[in-house]
Amino acid sequence: MSSSKTLVQTAAHDGIARITLNRPQAANALSLALLDELEAACDWVAQEHNIRVVILAGAGEKAFCAGADLKERANMTESEAIYAVKRIGEVIARVEKLPQPVIADVGGSAFGGGLELCLACDVRIFAEDSFYGLTETKLAIIPGAGGTQRLPRLIGSGKAKELIFTARRLTGTEARKYGLCEWALPREKTSAAASQLAVEMASNGPIALQAAKKAINEGAALPLEAALAVEREAYLQTLQTEDRLEGLASFKEKRPPVYKGK
């Protein structure tokens, strides 16, 4: 399956979906129209039983996503601007709530809402020489689409405050040291690495992938005892599946498993 809408392109093959922000002439900025298409792409992916892993990328070599579309924002009334910020937060949350693992293939720079979008993904692959940052305080505002909440949970409160208060731009290599991403690679290698990682994930039980993601995400905000209960519930869901029996059989027969998501 593939969809070539104007601002967001979606393609799926062998259980892996690639969603691409497609406004390279505008640094893939998050216009209201792009947000609508991104939300529609997420709705489709979430309902597709055969999709096991998602890759989120940006078209062009320069930028993954520059954040909010400030040219569009400049012509908005105050109430319209408030709605636009809310809309970015809603769609980023929609990405975060996808049941499948989501890999951010970030071969270009990401600022503001663009980096907040990365933070909503499960694994991030940055380009070594591109730049990343929550730079809103330079514009006398703050990250308003989850950055003040997701960044501290990812890298710790002190480091997050340092980056947000200074509006500092980090290279991908520096971002890796801060813990903003899991990989920092030469720009020309990010897409291949994202694809390889997606293939590795997609070879595992799809129900187990979703259960593990749910357990990790839901448990992160809970006390340990409650979080362990979430994990137990997620584990029990995998016990009732045909895939679990297939995993045991393939191990016994010394062959690759053939998981069907059942």
Accessible surface in RSA format (square Angstrom, percent):
REM  Atomic radii and reference values for relative SASA: ProtOr
REM  Chains: A
REM  Algorithm: Lee & Richards
REM  Probe-radius: 1.40
REM  Slices: 20
REM RES _ NUM      All-atoms   Total-Side   Main-Chain    Non-polar    All polar
REM                ABS   REL    ABS   REL    ABS   REL    ABS   REL    ABS   REL
RES MET A   1   113.17  58.6  59.89  39.6  53.28 126.9  75.95  64.6  37.23  49.3
RES SER A   2    83.69  70.7  57.79  77.1  25.90  59.7  23.88  50.9  59.81  83.8
RES SER A   3    30.41  25.7  23.36  31.2   7.06  16.3  17.66  37.6  12.76  17.9
RES SER A   4    95.59  80.8  60.90  81.3  34.69  79.9  32.68  69.6  62.91  88.1
RES LYS A   5   106.06  51.7  96.22  59.0   9.84  23.4  68.43  61.6  37.63  40.1
RES THR A   6   105.68  75.2  89.58  90.8  16.11  38.4  62.17  83.5  43.52  65.8
RES LEU A   7    25.19  14.0  25.19  18.0   0.00   0.0  25.19  17.7   0.00   0.0
RES VAL A   8     3.31   2.2   1.30   1.2   2.01   4.8   1.30   1.1   2.01   5.5
RES GLN A   9    69.65  38.9  68.94  50.4   0.71   1.7  11.56  24.6  58.09  44.1
RES THR A  10     7.56   5.4   6.13   6.2   1.43   3.4   3.01   4.0   4.55   6.9
RES ALA A  11    48.25  44.4  46.64  72.0   1.61   3.7  46.93  66.1   1.33   3.5
RES ALA A  12    22.23  20.4  10.31  15.9  11.92  27.1  11.56  16.3  10.66  28.3
RES HIS A  13   139.17  76.1 129.67  90.1   9.50  24.3  96.16  99.1  43.00  50.0
RES ASP A  14   116.21  81.4  82.89  82.5  33.33  78.8  37.45  88.1  78.76  78.5
RES GLY A  15    17.08  21.1   0.00   N/A  17.08  21.1   6.77  18.6  10.32  23.1
RES ILE A  16    25.18  14.3  21.42  16.0   3.77   9.1  21.42  15.4   3.77  10.2
RES ALA A  17     0.00   0.0   0.00   0.0   0.00   0.0   0.00   0.0   0.00   0.0
RES ARG A  18    64.84  27.2  63.77  32.5   1.07   2.6  39.30  53.7  25.54  15.5
RES ILE A  19     1.90   1.1   1.90   1.4   0.00   0.0   1.90   1.4   0.00   0.0
RES THR A  20    22.31  15.9  22.31  22.6   0.00   0.0  13.30  17.9   9.02  13.6
RES LEU A  21     0.00   0.0   0.00   0.0   0.00   0.0   0.00   0.0   0.00   0.0
RES ASN A  22    36.81  25.4  31.62  30.6   5.19  12.5   0.00   0.0  36.81  35.6
RES ARG A  23    35.35  14.8  35.35  18.0   0.00   0.0   0.30   0.4  35.05  21.2
RES PRO A  24    65.71  47.9  44.51  40.6  21.21  77.1  46.42  38.3  19.29 119.9
RES GLN A  25   146.48  81.9 100.95  73.8  45.52 108.4  75.06 159.8  71.42  54.2
RES ALA A  26    32.38  29.8  17.77  27.4  14.61  33.2  28.26  39.8   4.12  10.9
RES ALA A  27    32.15  29.6  26.43  40.8   5.72  13.0  30.02  42.3   2.13   5.6
RES ASN A  28     0.20   0.1   0.20   0.2   0.00   0.0   0.00   0.0   0.20   0.2
RES ALA A  29     7.71   7.1   7.71  11.9   0.00   0.0   7.71  10.9   0.00   0.0
RES LEU A  30     5.15   2.9   0.98   0.7   4.17  10.5   0.98   0.7   4.17  11.2
RES SER A  31     7.82   6.6   7.82  10.4   0.00   0.0   6.53  13.9   1.29   1.8
RES LEU A  32    52.09  29.0  51.93  37.1   0.16   0.4  51.93  36.5   0.16   0.4
RES ALA A  33    53.59  49.3  46.17  71.2   7.43  16.9  51.13  72.0   2.47   6.5
RES LEU A  34     0.00   0.0   0.00   0.0   0.00   0.0   0.00   0.0   0.00   0.0
RES LEU A  35     1.31   0.7   1.31   0.9   0.00   0.0   1.31   0.9   0.00   0.0
RES ASP A  36    75.93  53.2  69.90  69.6   6.02  14.2  25.14  59.2  50.78  50.6
RES GLU A  37    33.15  19.0  30.00  22.7   3.15   7.5  13.72  26.5  19.43  15.9
RES LEU A  38     0.94   0.5   0.94   0.7   0.00   0.0   0.94   0.7   0.00   0.0
RES GLU A  39    49.76  28.6  49.76  37.6   0.00   0.0   5.26  10.2  44.49  36.3
RES ALA A  40    40.61  37.3  31.48  48.6   9.13  20.8  35.77  50.4   4.84  12.8
RES ALA A  41     9.34   8.6   3.03   4.7   6.32  14.4   9.17  12.9   0.18   0.5
RES CYS A  42     0.42   0.3   0.42   0.5   0.00   0.0   0.00   0.0   0.42   0.5
RES ASP A  43    55.24  38.7  54.79  54.5   0.45   1.1  19.25  45.3  35.99  35.9
RES TRP A  44    70.48  28.3  65.49  31.7   4.99  11.7  54.89  29.3  15.59  25.3
RES VAL A  45     0.00   0.0   0.00   0.0   0.00   0.0   0.00   0.0   0.00   0.0
RES ALA A  46    30.95  28.5  10.73  16.6  20.23  46.0  10.73  15.1  20.22  53.6
RES GLN A  47   149.37  83.5 117.20  85.7  32.16  76.6  43.91  93.5 105.46  80.0
RES GLU A  48    59.62  34.2  56.64  42.8   2.98   7.1   1.19   2.3  58.43  47.7
RES HIS A  49   116.09  63.4  93.11  64.7  22.98  58.8  77.84  80.2  38.25  44.5
RES ASN A  50   108.68  74.9 102.06  98.6   6.62  15.9  28.84  69.4  79.84  77.2
RES ILE A  51     5.88   3.3   4.46   3.3   1.41   3.4   4.46   3.2   1.41   3.8
RES ARG A  52    49.55  20.8  47.53  24.2   2.02   4.8   5.56   7.6  43.99  26.7
RES VAL A  53     0.00   0.0   0.00   0.0   0.00   0.0   0.00   0.0   0.00   0.0
RES VAL A  54     0.69   0.5   0.69   0.6   0.00   0.0   0.69   0.6   0.00   0.0
RES ILE A  55     3.06   1.7   3.06   2.3   0.00   0.0   3.06   2.2   0.00   0.0
RES LEU A  56     2.41   1.3   2.41   1.7   0.00   0.0   2.41   1.7   0.00   0.0
RES ALA A  57     6.14   5.6   6.14   9.5   0.00   0.0   6.14   8.7   0.00   0.0
RES GLY A  58    18.47  22.8   0.00   N/A  18.47  22.8   0.01   0.0  18.46  41.3
RES ALA A  59    20.83  19.2  13.52  20.9   7.32  16.6  19.87  28.0   0.96   2.5
RES GLY A  60    51.25  63.2   0.00   N/A  51.25  63.2  25.15  69.0  26.10  58.5
RES GLU A  61   142.33  81.7 132.60 100.3   9.73  23.2  51.63  99.9  90.70  74.1
RES LYS A  62   174.91  85.3 168.09 103.1   6.82  16.2 112.91 101.6  62.00  66.0
RES ALA A  63    11.05  10.2   7.49  11.6   3.56   8.1   7.71  10.9   3.34   8.8
RES PHE A  64     1.78   0.9   0.17   0.1   1.62   4.2   1.78   1.1   0.00   0.0
RES CYS A  65     0.00   0.0   0.00   0.0   0.00   0.0   0.00   0.0   0.00   0.0
RES ALA A  66    43.11  39.6  27.75  42.8  15.36  34.9  28.48  40.1  14.63  38.8
RES GLY A  67     0.77   0.9   0.00   N/A   0.77   0.9   0.77   2.1   0.00   0.0
RES ALA A  68    23.58  21.7  13.97  21.6   9.61  21.9  13.97  19.7   9.61  25.5
RES ASP A  69    17.90  12.5  14.25  14.2   3.66   8.6   1.52   3.6  16.38  16.3
RES LEU A  70   101.45  56.5  92.55  66.2   8.90  22.4  92.86  65.2   8.59  23.1
RES LYS A  71   178.51  87.1 169.97 104.3   8.53  20.3 117.77 106.0  60.74  64.7
RES GLU A  72    57.81  33.2  48.77  36.9   9.04  21.5  27.76  53.7  30.05  24.5
RES ARG A  73    47.62  20.0  42.20  21.5   5.42  12.9  20.32  27.8  27.30  16.5
RES ALA A  74    83.71  77.0  44.13  68.1  39.58  90.0  56.87  80.1  26.84  71.1
RES ASN A  75   133.52  92.1 100.47  97.1  33.05  79.6  33.59  80.8  99.93  96.6
RES MET A  76    36.88  19.1  14.52   9.6  22.36  53.2  15.36  13.1  21.52  28.5
RES THR A  77    78.73  56.0  70.15  71.1   8.58  20.5  76.92 103.3   1.82   2.7
RES GLU A  78   141.39  81.2 126.32  95.6  15.08  35.9  52.80 102.1  88.60  72.3
RES SER A  79    79.45  67.1  68.94  92.0  10.51  24.2  50.20 106.9  29.25  41.0
RES GLU A  80    84.98  48.8  81.69  61.8   3.29   7.8  32.94  63.7  52.04  42.5
RES ALA A  81    25.37  23.3  25.26  39.0   0.11   0.3  25.37  35.7   0.00   0.0
RES ILE A  82   109.13  62.1 104.66  78.0   4.47  10.8 107.66  77.5   1.46   4.0
RES TYR A  83   113.84  53.1 111.10  63.2   2.74   7.1  82.24  61.8  31.59  38.9
RES ALA A  84     3.86   3.6   3.86   6.0   0.00   0.0   3.86   5.4   0.00   0.0
RES VAL A  85    52.57  34.6  52.36  47.4   0.21   0.5  52.44  45.6   0.13   0.3
RES LYS A  86   123.05  60.0 111.47  68.4  11.58  27.6  93.91  84.5  29.14  31.0
RES ARG A  87    24.15  10.1  24.07  12.3   0.08   0.2   3.38   4.6  20.77  12.6
RES ILE A  88     8.77   5.0   8.77   6.5   0.00   0.0   8.77   6.3   0.00   0.0
RES GLY A  89    18.41  22.7   0.00   N/A  18.41  22.7  14.13  38.8   4.29   9.6
RES GLU A  90    67.90  39.0  56.32  42.6  11.57  27.6  37.19  71.9  30.71  25.1
RES VAL A  91     0.11   0.1   0.11   0.1   0.00   0.0   0.11   0.1   0.00   0.0
RES ILE A  92     0.93   0.5   0.93   0.7   0.00   0.0   0.93   0.7   0.00   0.0
RES ALA A  93    23.81  21.9  23.81  36.7   0.00   0.0  23.81  33.5   0.00   0.0
RES ARG A  94    58.94  24.7  56.95  29.0   2.00   4.8  27.17  37.1  31.78  19.3
RES VAL A  95     2.37   1.6   2.31   2.1   0.06   0.1   2.31   2.0   0.06   0.2
RES GLU A  96    55.44  31.8  53.26  40.3   2.18   5.2  13.88  26.9  41.55  33.9
RES LYS A  97   151.63  74.0 127.63  78.3  24.00  57.1  82.06  73.9  69.57  74.1
RES LEU A  98     2.84   1.6   1.39   1.0   1.45   3.6   1.39   1.0   1.45   3.9
RES PRO A  99    45.31  33.0  34.77  31.7  10.53  38.3  44.69  36.9   0.62   3.8
RES GLN A 100     1.48   0.8   1.48   1.1   0.00   0.0   0.02   0.0   1.45   1.1
RES PRO A 101    13.27   9.7  13.12  12.0   0.14   0.5  13.27  11.0   0.00   0.0
RES VAL A 102     0.81   0.5   0.79   0.7   0.01   0.0   0.79   0.7   0.01   0.0
RES ILE A 103     0.04   0.0   0.04   0.0   0.00   0.0   0.04   0.0   0.00   0.0
RES ALA A 104     0.00   0.0   0.00   0.0   0.00   0.0   0.00   0.0   0.00   0.0
RES ASP A 105     5.05   3.5   3.21   3.2   1.84   4.4   0.46   1.1   4.59   4.6
RES VAL A 106     0.00   0.0   0.00   0.0   0.00   0.0   0.00   0.0   0.00   0.0
RES GLY A 107    16.35  20.2   0.00   N/A  16.35  20.2  12.11  33.2   4.23   9.5
RES GLY A 108     3.37   4.2   0.00   N/A   3.37   4.2   0.26   0.7   3.11   7.0
RES SER A 109    18.78  15.9  18.51  24.7   0.27   0.6   7.06  15.0  11.72  16.4
RES ALA A 110     0.00   0.0   0.00   0.0   0.00   0.0   0.00   0.0   0.00   0.0
RES PHE A 111    39.34  19.7  39.34  24.4   0.00   0.0  39.34  23.8   0.00   0.0
RES GLY A 112     8.71  10.7   0.00   N/A   8.71  10.7   8.71  23.9   0.00   0.0
RES GLY A 113     7.21   8.9   0.00   N/A   7.21   8.9   2.85   7.8   4.35   9.7
RES GLY A 114     0.00   0.0   0.00   N/A   0.00   0.0   0.00   0.0   0.00   0.0
RES LEU A 115     1.16   0.6   1.16   0.8   0.00   0.0   1.16   0.8   0.00   0.0
RES GLU A 116     3.56   2.0   3.30   2.5   0.26   0.6   0.44   0.9   3.12   2.5
RES LEU A 117     0.57   0.3   0.57   0.4   0.00   0.0   0.57   0.4   0.00   0.0
RES CYS A 118     0.00   0.0   0.00   0.0   0.00   0.0   0.00   0.0   0.00   0.0
RES LEU A 119    14.13   7.9   0.84   0.6  13.29  33.4   0.84   0.6  13.29  35.8
RES ALA A 120     4.00   3.7   0.00   0.0   4.00   9.1   0.19   0.3   3.81  10.1
RES CYS A 121     6.98   5.3   0.00   0.0   6.98  16.4   0.07   0.2   6.91   7.4
RES ASP A 122    46.52  32.6  25.25  25.1  21.27  50.3  18.81  44.3  27.70  27.6
RES VAL A 123    25.42  16.7  25.42  23.0   0.00   0.0  25.42  22.1   0.00   0.0
RES ARG A 124     7.50   3.1   7.50   3.8   0.00   0.0   0.01   0.0   7.48   4.5
RES ILE A 125     1.00   0.6   1.00   0.7   0.00   0.0   1.00   0.7   0.00   0.0
RES PHE A 126     0.00   0.0   0.00   0.0   0.00   0.0   0.00   0.0   0.00   0.0
RES ALA A 127     0.00   0.0   0.00   0.0   0.00   0.0   0.00   0.0   0.00   0.0
RES GLU A 128    67.69  38.9  64.87  49.1   2.82   6.7  12.13  23.5  55.56  45.4
RES ASP A 129    91.77  64.3  77.92  77.6  13.85  32.7  41.10  96.7  50.67  50.5
RES SER A 130     1.38   1.2   0.00   0.0   1.38   3.2   1.38   2.9   0.00   0.0
RES PHE A 131    74.85  37.4  74.85  46.4   0.00   0.0  74.85  45.4   0.00   0.0
RES TYR A 132     0.06   0.0   0.00   0.0   0.06   0.2   0.00   0.0   0.06   0.1
RES GLY A 133     4.41   5.4   0.00   N/A   4.41   5.4   4.41  12.1   0.00   0.0
RES LEU A 134     2.85   1.6   0.63   0.5   2.21   5.6   0.63   0.4   2.21   6.0
RES THR A 135    27.69  19.7  27.05  27.4   0.64   1.5   9.83  13.2  17.86  27.0
RES GLU A 136    16.78   9.6  16.52  12.5   0.26   0.6  12.36  23.9   4.42   3.6
RES THR A 137    47.86  34.0  29.99  30.4  17.88  42.6  28.92  38.8  18.94  28.6
RES LYS A 138   149.85  73.1 113.35  69.5  36.50  86.9  72.12  64.9  77.73  82.8
RES LEU A 139   105.02  58.5  84.81  60.7  20.21  50.8  90.43  63.5  14.59  39.3
RES ALA A 140    96.64  88.9  58.95  91.0  37.68  85.7  71.54 100.8  25.09  66.5
RES ILE A 141    92.22  52.5  82.84  61.7   9.38  22.6  90.73  65.3   1.49   4.0
RES ILE A 142   115.52  65.7 106.94  79.7   8.58  20.7 106.94  77.0   8.58  23.3
RES PRO A 143     3.60   2.6   0.23   0.2   3.37  12.3   0.23   0.2   3.37  21.0
RES GLY A 144    45.99  56.7   0.00   N/A  45.99  56.7  21.33  58.5  24.66  55.2
RES ALA A 145     7.08   6.5   3.25   5.0   3.83   8.7   6.20   8.7   0.88   2.3
RES GLY A 146    23.12  28.5   0.00   N/A  23.12  28.5  15.89  43.6   7.23  16.2
RES GLY A 147     0.08   0.1   0.00   N/A   0.08   0.1   0.05   0.1   0.03   0.1
RES THR A 148    43.37  30.8  35.81  36.3   7.57  18.0  22.55  30.3  20.82  31.5
RES GLN A 149   101.02  56.5 100.42  73.4   0.60   1.4  42.72  90.9  58.30  44.2
RES ARG A 150    41.25  17.3  37.95  19.3   3.30   7.9  18.80  25.7  22.45  13.6
RES LEU A 151     1.17   0.7   1.17   0.8   0.00   0.0   1.17   0.8   0.00   0.0
RES PRO A 152    35.72  26.0  28.71  26.2   7.01  25.5  29.04  24.0   6.69  41.6
RES ARG A 153   174.49  73.3 136.18  69.4  38.30  91.2  69.79  95.4 104.70  63.5
RES LEU A 154    65.21  36.3  37.25  26.6  27.97  70.3  41.09  28.9  24.12  64.9
RES ILE A 155    19.95  11.4   0.00   0.0  19.95  48.1   8.25   5.9  11.70  31.7
RES GLY A 156    33.31  41.1   0.00   N/A  33.31  41.1  30.41  83.4   2.90   6.5
RES SER A 157    59.07  49.9  51.39  68.6   7.67  17.7  39.31  83.7  19.76  27.7
RES GLY A 158    53.95  66.5   0.00   N/A  53.95  66.5  39.62 108.7  14.33  32.1
RES LYS A 159    95.89  46.8  92.59  56.8   3.30   7.9  56.15  50.5  39.74  42.3
RES ALA A 160     0.53   0.5   0.53   0.8   0.00   0.0   0.53   0.7   0.00   0.0
RES LYS A 161   109.14  53.2 108.22  66.4   0.92   2.2  56.18  50.6  52.96  56.4
RES GLU A 162    66.59  38.2  58.66  44.4   7.93  18.9  31.71  61.3  34.88  28.5
RES LEU A 163     6.68   3.7   6.65   4.8   0.03   0.1   6.65   4.7   0.03   0.1
RES ILE A 164    12.97   7.4  12.96   9.7   0.01   0.0  12.96   9.3   0.01   0.0
RES PHE A 165   142.25  71.2 116.51  72.2  25.74  67.0 118.58  71.9  23.67  67.7
RES THR A 166    63.64  45.3  41.87  42.4  21.77  51.9  49.26  66.2  14.38  21.7
RES ALA A 167     1.62   1.5   0.96   1.5   0.66   1.5   0.96   1.4   0.66   1.7
RES ARG A 168    90.79  38.1  83.27  42.5   7.52  17.9  37.44  51.2  53.35  32.3
RES ARG A 169   120.35  50.5 103.72  52.9  16.63  39.6  31.48  43.0  88.86  53.9
RES LEU A 170     5.66   3.2   5.66   4.1   0.00   0.0   5.66   4.0   0.00   0.0
RES THR A 171    33.80  24.0  33.80  34.3   0.00   0.0  30.80  41.4   3.00   4.5
RES GLY A 172     0.00   0.0   0.00   N/A   0.00   0.0   0.00   0.0   0.00   0.0
RES THR A 173    60.18  42.8  59.74  60.6   0.44   1.0  48.58  65.3  11.59  17.5
RES GLU A 174    74.55  42.8  73.89  55.9   0.66   1.6  23.78  46.0  50.77  41.5
RES ALA A 175     0.00   0.0   0.00   0.0   0.00   0.0   0.00   0.0   0.00   0.0
RES ARG A 176   112.79  47.4 112.18  57.2   0.61   1.4  22.38  30.6  90.41  54.8
RES LYS A 177   159.97  78.0 130.24  79.9  29.72  70.8  85.26  76.7  74.71  79.6
RES TYR A 178    46.32  21.6  42.09  23.9   4.23  11.0  28.97  21.8  17.35  21.4
RES GLY A 179    26.76  33.0   0.00   N/A  26.76  33.0  22.30  61.2   4.46  10.0
RES LEU A 180     1.72   1.0   1.67   1.2   0.05   0.1   1.67   1.2   0.05   0.1
RES CYS A 181     2.36   1.8   0.00   0.0   2.36   5.5   0.00   0.0   2.36   2.5
RES GLU A 182    65.72  37.7  52.99  40.1  12.73  30.3  39.61  76.6  26.11  21.3
RES TRP A 183   123.52  49.6 121.32  58.7   2.21   5.2 112.94  60.2  10.58  17.2
RES ALA A 184    22.14  20.4   5.15   8.0  16.98  38.6   5.15   7.3  16.98  45.0
RES LEU A 185    35.72  19.9  35.72  25.6   0.00   0.0  35.72  25.1   0.00   0.0
RES PRO A 186    41.31  30.1  37.38  34.1   3.93  14.3  41.31  34.1   0.00   0.0
RES ARG A 187    85.07  35.7  76.32  38.9   8.75  20.8  30.37  41.5  54.70  33.1
RES GLU A 188   139.84  80.3 104.17  78.8  35.67  84.9  68.92 133.3  70.92  57.9
RES LYS A 189   116.19  56.7 114.98  70.6   1.21   2.9  62.24  56.0  53.95  57.5
RES THR A 190     2.28   1.6   2.28   2.3   0.00   0.0   0.00   0.0   2.28   3.4
RES SER A 191    55.60  47.0  54.85  73.2   0.76   1.7  32.11  68.4  23.49  32.9
RES ALA A 192    69.32  63.7  56.33  86.9  12.99  29.6  64.46  90.8   4.86  12.9
RES ALA A 193    23.56  21.7  15.50  23.9   8.05  18.3  20.00  28.2   3.56   9.4
RES ALA A 194     0.00   0.0   0.00   0.0   0.00   0.0   0.00   0.0   0.00   0.0
RES SER A 195    45.46  38.4  45.11  60.2   0.35   0.8  28.23  60.1  17.23  24.1
RES GLN A 196   131.91  73.8 125.10  91.4   6.81  16.2  38.60  82.2  93.31  70.8
RES LEU A 197    35.13  19.6  33.53  24.0   1.60   4.0  34.84  24.5   0.29   0.8
RES ALA A 198     0.00   0.0   0.00   0.0   0.00   0.0   0.00   0.0   0.00   0.0
RES VAL A 199    90.92  59.8  89.18  80.7   1.75   4.2  89.82  78.0   1.11   3.0
RES GLU A 200   111.25  63.9 104.67  79.2   6.57  15.7  42.37  82.0  68.87  56.2
RES MET A 201    33.74  17.5  32.80  21.7   0.94   2.2  33.35  28.4   0.39   0.5
RES ALA A 202    11.16  10.3   7.03  10.8   4.13   9.4   7.83  11.0   3.33   8.8
RES SER A 203    67.50  57.0  49.89  66.6  17.61  40.6  47.40 100.9  20.10  28.2
RES ASN A 204    75.10  51.8  74.51  72.0   0.58   1.4  14.97  36.0  60.13  58.1
RES GLY A 205    10.81  13.3   0.00   N/A  10.81  13.3   5.57  15.3   5.25  11.8
RES PRO A 206     9.47   6.9   8.60   7.8   0.86   3.1   9.09   7.5   0.38   2.3
RES ILE A 207    50.52  28.7  47.80  35.6   2.72   6.6  49.98  36.0   0.54   1.5
RES ALA A 208    47.37  43.6  42.91  66.2   4.45  10.1  43.78  61.7   3.59   9.5
RES LEU A 209    28.52  15.9  25.59  18.3   2.93   7.4  26.58  18.7   1.93   5.2
RES GLN A 210    64.37  36.0  60.48  44.2   3.89   9.3  13.50  28.7  50.87  38.6
RES ALA A 211     8.33   7.7   4.69   7.2   3.64   8.3   7.68  10.8   0.64   1.7
RES ALA A 212    51.90  47.7  43.60  67.3   8.30  18.9  51.25  72.2   0.65   1.7
RES LYS A 213    19.61   9.6  14.74   9.0   4.87  11.6  18.39  16.5   1.22   1.3
RES LYS A 214    86.31  42.1  80.00  49.1   6.31  15.0  52.49  47.2  33.82  36.0
RES ALA A 215    16.45  15.1  10.72  16.5   5.73  13.0  10.98  15.5   5.47  14.5
RES ILE A 216   122.80  69.9 113.62  84.6   9.18  22.1 120.80  87.0   2.01   5.4
RES ASN A 217    68.35  47.1  50.25  48.6  18.10  43.6  24.65  59.3  43.70  42.2
RES GLU A 218    83.32  47.8  71.84  54.3  11.48  27.3  37.31  72.2  46.00  37.6
RES GLY A 219     9.39  11.6   0.00   N/A   9.39  11.6   5.31  14.6   4.08   9.1
RES ALA A 220    87.08  80.1  44.11  68.1  42.97  97.7  57.09  80.4  29.98  79.4
RES ALA A 221    82.03  75.4  44.45  68.6  37.58  85.5  55.45  78.1  26.58  70.4
RES LEU A 222    75.12  41.8  58.16  41.6  16.97  42.7  59.83  42.0  15.29  41.2
RES PRO A 223    99.25  72.3  86.28  78.7  12.97  47.1  98.47  81.3   0.78   4.8
RES LEU A 224   131.67  73.3 121.13  86.7  10.54  26.5 123.78  86.9   7.89  21.2
RES GLU A 225   143.91  82.6 138.90 105.1   5.01  11.9  54.21 104.8  89.71  73.2
RES ALA A 226    40.14  36.9  31.93  49.3   8.21  18.7  38.35  54.0   1.79   4.7
RES ALA A 227    17.77  16.3  14.36  22.2   3.41   7.8  14.64  20.6   3.13   8.3
RES LEU A 228    73.18  40.8  73.00  52.2   0.18   0.5  73.12  51.4   0.05   0.1
RES ALA A 229    44.01  40.5  38.34  59.2   5.67  12.9  39.20  55.2   4.81  12.7
RES VAL A 230    26.07  17.2  24.39  22.1   1.68   4.1  25.15  21.9   0.91   2.5
RES GLU A 231    95.62  54.9  95.23  72.0   0.39   0.9  25.08  48.5  70.54  57.6
RES ARG A 232   136.63  57.4 133.85  68.2   2.78   6.6  67.35  92.0  69.28  42.0
RES GLU A 233   101.97  58.5  99.28  75.1   2.68   6.4  33.93  65.6  68.04  55.5
RES ALA A 234     6.15   5.7   5.01   7.7   1.14   2.6   5.83   8.2   0.32   0.8
RES TYR A 235   137.08  64.0 132.56  75.4   4.52  11.8  95.48  71.8  41.60  51.3
RES LEU A 236   102.10  56.9 101.10  72.3   1.00   2.5 101.29  71.1   0.81   2.2
RES GLN A 237    77.60  43.4  65.81  48.1  11.80  28.1  36.50  77.7  41.10  31.2
RES THR A 238    23.97  17.1  23.97  24.3   0.00   0.0  17.97  24.1   6.00   9.1
RES LEU A 239    57.02  31.8  47.55  34.0   9.47  23.8  47.55  33.4   9.47  25.5
RES GLN A 240   151.66  84.8 116.10  84.9  35.56  84.7  50.69 107.9 100.97  76.6
RES THR A 241    17.11  12.2  11.62  11.8   5.49  13.1  12.10  16.2   5.01   7.6
RES GLU A 242   108.34  62.2 104.11  78.8   4.23  10.1  43.18  83.5  65.16  53.2
RES ASP A 243    10.10   7.1   9.53   9.5   0.57   1.3   7.01  16.5   3.09   3.1
RES ARG A 244    93.62  39.3  82.03  41.8  11.58  27.6  35.34  48.3  58.28  35.3
RES LEU A 245   103.64  57.7  99.30  71.0   4.34  10.9  99.98  70.2   3.66   9.9
RES GLU A 246    35.89  20.6  32.07  24.3   3.82   9.1  14.43  27.9  21.47  17.5
RES GLY A 247    17.61  21.7   0.00   N/A  17.61  21.7  12.36  33.9   5.25  11.8
RES LEU A 248   105.59  58.8 100.21  71.7   5.37  13.5 101.10  71.0   4.49  12.1
RES ALA A 249    33.39  30.7  27.04  41.7   6.35  14.4  33.04  46.5   0.35   0.9
RES SER A 250     5.17   4.4   4.76   6.3   0.42   1.0   0.00   0.0   5.17   7.2
RES PHE A 251   172.48  86.3 157.84  97.8  14.63  38.1 165.73 100.5   6.75  19.3
RES LYS A 252   173.44  84.6 149.62  91.8  23.81  56.7  98.03  88.2  75.41  80.3
RES GLU A 253   103.26  59.3  76.32  57.7  26.93  64.1  39.22  75.9  64.03  52.3
RES LYS A 254   191.49  93.4 154.81  95.0  36.68  87.3 107.95  97.2  83.54  89.0
RES ARG A 255    85.21  35.8  70.12  35.7  15.08  35.9  52.95  72.4  32.26  19.5
RES PRO A 256   109.69  79.9 100.90  92.0   8.78  31.9 106.87  88.2   2.81  17.5
RES PRO A 257    51.84  37.8  36.03  32.8  15.81  57.5  36.03  29.7  15.81  98.3
RES VAL A 258    97.52  64.2  89.93  81.4   7.58  18.3  93.45  81.2   4.06  11.0
RES TYR A 259    40.83  19.1  30.70  17.5  10.13  26.4   7.47   5.6  33.36  41.1
RES LYS A 260   130.07  63.5 117.47  72.1  12.59  30.0  64.96  58.5  65.10  69.3
RES GLY A 261     7.87   9.7   0.00   N/A   7.87   9.7   2.47   6.8   5.40  12.1
RES LYS A 262   122.99  60.0 107.60  66.0  15.39  36.6  69.96  63.0  53.02  56.5
END  Absolute sums over single chains surface
CHAIN  1 A    13510.9      11296.4       2214.5       8172.5       5338.4
END  Absolute sums over all chains
TOTAL         13510.9      11296.4       2214.5       8172.5       5338.4
